[in-house]
């Protein structure tokens, strides 16, 4: 049997005045972290005193766009397990000025990666189009109304806990557990919350790596196509995640440094596209774009 993506073209998604058209295939969301403590690239855009270097950050955005990124996702607070919570003001300072600079140079959709309504509003005022909320609108009750007020699209992700409290799960599912059903239920509730507040332009994200065991992550990847039943674009954020290190072994030991997870990331992103992902959120825009082209060539997404 030949490999194939789940049937059906994802409808276009409105992002304020911009539109994501999936008729030509999945999109790439390039990750632009301004945080000094992000798990993969923390501190690479900061100066000697720890302050954000806007010039470096803008150049990173330019490079991702030139490599084929369709969306730039800008974040100012790390969401890795145990990450330090920063103030709203600090998060705004790390993100809003950069969003203004990227918006001046590019018409590509910009996403703000935050679960705080005040940060989202500042980002939308600066020119962002999408709010990427890891909590699925569950951490800040004001977030749905902010998105609705600005006509922003929203990414609703599954997470079992706040980053500061979250630990990597070591559970192995037993016969009575179904991680896909658990995540689906959570996301369906998140969509209902969003729709009740008037937010209609929604992307769903199963939250790879967030409080899930290695096995659970791979089960979600295998059954990713089932999330297309929501009729919403499906986002997969697999880039350099810890669970991939348990597979990308070197000398019988898991590969710990994120810089050594590239091959596992590309393999997982290719599988995600094949299994129905509409958006790949990644640190390597060029690599993800190549994954999409390989799948398109293999399964004939254009007919």
RAFEN-V620178 format. One record per backbone hydrogen bond with DSSP energy under -1.0 kcal/mol. NH is the residue of the N-H (numbers start at 1). CO is the residue of the C=O. Records with the same first field share a line. If there is no record, write none. Layout:
NH: CO ; CO
This chain:
13: 20
15: 18
16: 151
18: 15
20: 13
25: 22
27: 278
29: 280
30: 71
31: 282
32: 73
34: 75
42: 38
43: 35
44: 41
46: 43
47: 51
50: 47
53: 45
57: 53
58: 54
59: 55
60: 56
61: 57
62: 58
63: 59
64: 60
65: 61
66: 62
67: 63
69: 64
70: 28
71: 28
72: 109
73: 30
74: 111
75: 32
82: 163
83: 80
91: 87
92: 88
93: 89
94: 90
96: 92
99: 95
100: 96
101: 97
102: 98
103: 99
104: 100
105: 101
106: 102
111: 72
112: 130
113: 74
114: 112 ; 132
120: 116
121: 117
122: 118
123: 119
124: 120
125: 121
126: 122
128: 123
129: 110
130: 110
131: 153
132: 112
133: 155
136: 133
143: 140
146: 142
147: 143
148: 144
149: 145
150: 146
152: 147
153: 129
154: 201
155: 131
156: 203
157: 133
158: 205
165: 162
166: 162
177: 174
182: 178
183: 179
184: 180
185: 181
186: 182
187: 183
188: 184
189: 185
190: 186
191: 187
192: 188
193: 189
194: 190
195: 191
196: 192
197: 193
198: 195
199: 194
202: 200
203: 154
204: 233
205: 156
210: 207
211: 209
217: 213
218: 214
219: 215
220: 216
221: 217
222: 218
223: 219
224: 221
226: 223
227: 224
228: 225
229: 226
230: 227
231: 228
235: 204
236: 279
241: 238
244: 241
245: 242
247: 244
248: 244
249: 247
250: 253
253: 250
255: 245
260: 257
261: 258
265: 261
266: 262
267: 263
268: 264
269: 265
270: 266
271: 267
272: 268
273: 269
274: 270
275: 271
276: 273
277: 272
278: 234
279: 234
280: 27
281: 236
282: 29
288: 284
289: 285
290: 286
291: 287
292: 288
293: 289
294: 290
295: 291
296: 292
297: 293
298: 294
299: 295
300: 296
303: 300
